[in-house]
Amino acid sequence: MSATGTRKVLITGGGTGIGRAVAEALLRAGGQVVVTGRRAEVLESLVREWPGKAYALPCDLASPEAREGLLRRAAALLGGLDGFVHSAGQVVHQPPGHIGEDALRAQLEVNLVAPLRLGEQALEVLEPGGAQVFVASTLATRPVLTSAVYSAAKAGLLQVMKVLALAGAARGVRASAVLPGVVETDMTREVRLAPGEGPLSPTESARRQEVQLASLRALHPLGRLGAPEEVGEAVRYLLGASWLTGSELVLDGGLLLRE
Ligand SMILES: NC(=O)c1ccc[n+]([C@@H]2O[C@H](COP(=O)([O-])OP(=O)(O)OC[C@H]3O[C@@H](n4cnc5c(N)ncnc54)[C@H](OP(=O)(O)O)[C@@H]3O)[C@@H](O)[C@H]2O)c1
């Protein structure tokens, strides 16, 4: 690993939002990345922008077979691997009594089981001095009425991260997590429907999105949502912070300051 931090990094969810911002932060700093996600075309757009520096490995992380050997495949593409970032995630807002079985399983698989399994792979594959960073959420520590499954998965992810930090320490492989508040990405723009609410007209959907974003903005004392680039830079810092392991970095515009 170079003195300026990890340089060869696999990023799940690296085609969009926070994961893409992590990839671009690393690429701008001279690193090389492999990005993964289900939509090959989204990943390929980054590869086209950074030829010879960014590579794509499309993969459905909900599938144990598909994620088997993923870190070794990424290491083969880059000639070694010293960083792993898990940014892939799914949220389905549903209150108790209306939590669908499929939504429950999908959120647990992508937000908790996949990062545990990939983190185990990282312990084997990452070079000494390398690091893994998991994108959790402030909802891990402060749930809302509709986030039982997502909050449980992200809270579990923090414990997984700490165990991986302990397990990797002897080889000098670090682990940490970032807990963003609400960040301006596709996930945040998705309109949250009430139980039983049907599809919305385009006009109503746009109006509801505006209301939703305004109320999410108001949760943050700094008065705005986070930008993916702000989280991307924080993750790049965590990857390269050579005496930091087992830590949780809250990056939330002050959201958790409020009761
Ligand atoms: N936005 C926020 O306010 C916020 C706040 C706190 C934490 N987070 C966390 O930040 C992370 C990134 O989210 P984001 O805000 O950047 O939203 P996003 O743009 O929707 O990113 C989610 C990513 O996860 C990937 N993904 C989802 N299911 C997958 C699966 N089964 N297999 C492989 N990849 C999968 C998606 O790619 P494909 O659809 O192509 O598979 C997508 O690239 C998530 O872990 C989220 O929980 C977000």
The ligand as an SDF file (V2000), in Angstrom:
LIG
                    3D

 48 52  0  0  0  0  0  0  0  0999 V2000
  -28.8960    8.0140    0.3410 N   0  0  0  0  0  0  0  0  0  0  0  0
  -28.9220    8.1030    1.6670 C   0  0  0  0  0  0  0  0  0  0  0  0
  -29.5430    9.0000    2.2320 O   0  0  0  0  0  0  0  0  0  0  0  0
  -28.1800    7.0960    2.5150 C   0  0  0  0  0  0  0  0  0  0  0  0
  -28.0100    7.3820    3.8640 C   0  0  0  0  0  0  0  0  0  0  0  0
  -27.3250    6.4970    4.6610 C   0  0  0  0  0  0  0  0  0  0  0  0
  -26.8110    5.3480    4.1100 C   0  0  0  0  0  0  0  0  0  0  0  0
  -26.9940    5.0700    2.7910 N   0  0  0  0  0  0  0  0  0  0  0  0
  -26.4120    3.8360    2.2550 C   0  0  0  0  0  0  0  0  0  0  0  0
  -25.5170    4.1940    1.2370 O   0  0  0  0  0  0  0  0  0  0  0  0
  -25.3560    3.0850    0.3560 C   0  0  0  0  0  0  0  0  0  0  0  0
  -25.4610    3.5730   -1.0850 C   0  0  0  0  0  0  0  0  0  0  0  0
  -26.7700    4.0490   -1.3280 O   0  0  0  0  0  0  0  0  0  0  0  0
  -27.0300    5.3150   -2.2520 P   0  0  0  0  0  0  0  0  0  0  0  0
  -27.6700    6.3360   -1.4300 O   0  0  0  0  0  0  0  0  0  0  0  0
  -25.8010    5.6480   -2.9970 O   0  0  0  0  0  0  0  0  0  0  0  0
  -28.1900    4.7770   -3.2240 O   0  0  0  0  0  0  0  0  0  0  0  0
  -28.1310    4.0740   -4.6280 P   0  0  0  0  0  0  0  0  0  0  0  0
  -27.5700    4.9980   -5.6430 O   0  0  0  0  0  0  0  0  0  0  0  0
  -29.4950    3.5190   -4.8270 O   0  0  0  0  0  0  0  0  0  0  0  0
  -27.0790    2.9030   -4.4420 O   0  0  0  0  0  0  0  0  0  0  0  0
  -27.4080    1.5940   -4.0640 C   0  0  0  0  0  0  0  0  0  0  0  0
  -26.4850    0.6840   -4.8540 C   0  0  0  0  0  0  0  0  0  0  0  0
  -26.6530   -0.6620   -4.4000 O   0  0  0  0  0  0  0  0  0  0  0  0
  -26.6390   -1.5100   -5.5140 C   0  0  0  0  0  0  0  0  0  0  0  0
  -27.3920   -2.7340   -5.1950 N   0  0  0  0  0  0  0  0  0  0  0  0
  -28.6350   -2.8160   -4.6470 C   0  0  0  0  0  0  0  0  0  0  0  0
  -29.0190   -4.1010   -4.5650 N   0  0  0  0  0  0  0  0  0  0  0  0
  -27.9940   -4.8460   -5.0630 C   0  0  0  0  0  0  0  0  0  0  0  0
  -27.7890   -6.2360   -5.2590 C   0  0  0  0  0  0  0  0  0  0  0  0
  -28.7260   -7.1440   -4.9420 N   0  0  0  0  0  0  0  0  0  0  0  0
  -26.6210   -6.6490   -5.7930 N   0  0  0  0  0  0  0  0  0  0  0  0
  -25.6720   -5.7400   -6.1540 C   0  0  0  0  0  0  0  0  0  0  0  0
  -25.7970   -4.4210   -5.9810 N   0  0  0  0  0  0  0  0  0  0  0  0
  -26.9520   -3.9760   -5.4510 C   0  0  0  0  0  0  0  0  0  0  0  0
  -27.3130   -0.7100   -6.6400 C   0  0  0  0  0  0  0  0  0  0  0  0
  -26.9140   -1.1450   -7.9280 O   0  0  0  0  0  0  0  0  0  0  0  0
  -27.9000   -2.0270   -8.8570 P   0  0  0  0  0  0  0  0  0  0  0  0
  -29.2860   -1.5090   -8.6540 O   0  0  0  0  0  0  0  0  0  0  0  0
  -27.3680   -1.8280  -10.2460 O   0  0  0  0  0  0  0  0  0  0  0  0
  -27.7240   -3.4330   -8.3720 O   0  0  0  0  0  0  0  0  0  0  0  0
  -26.8080    0.6950   -6.3540 C   0  0  0  0  0  0  0  0  0  0  0  0
  -25.6020    0.9640   -7.0720 O   0  0  0  0  0  0  0  0  0  0  0  0
  -26.4340    2.0730    0.7480 C   0  0  0  0  0  0  0  0  0  0  0  0
  -25.8320    1.0470    1.5130 O   0  0  0  0  0  0  0  0  0  0  0  0
  -27.3780    2.8910    1.6040 C   0  0  0  0  0  0  0  0  0  0  0  0
  -28.0640    2.0830    2.5170 O   0  0  0  0  0  0  0  0  0  0  0  0
  -27.6590    5.9360    1.9610 C   0  0  0  0  0  0  0  0  0  0  0  0
  1  2  1  0
  2  3  2  0
  2  4  1  0
  4  5  1  0
  4 48  2  0
  5  6  2  0
  6  7  1  0
  7  8  2  0
  8  9  1  0
  8 48  1  0
  9 10  1  0
  9 46  1  0
 10 11  1  0
 11 12  1  0
 11 44  1  0
 12 13  1  0
 13 14  1  0
 14 15  2  0
 14 16  1  0
 14 17  1  0
 17 18  1  0
 18 19  2  0
 18 20  1  0
 18 21  1  0
 21 22  1  0
 22 23  1  0
 23 24  1  0
 23 42  1  0
 24 25  1  0
 25 26  1  0
 25 36  1  0
 26 27  1  0
 26 35  1  0
 27 28  2  0
 28 29  1  0
 29 30  1  0
 29 35  2  0
 30 31  1  0
 30 32  2  0
 32 33  1  0
 33 34  2  0
 34 35  1  0
 36 37  1  0
 36 42  1  0
 37 38  1  0
 38 39  2  0
 38 40  1  0
 38 41  1  0
 42 43  1  0
 44 45  1  0
 44 46  1  0
 46 47  1  0
M  CHG  2   8   1  16  -1
M  END
$$$$
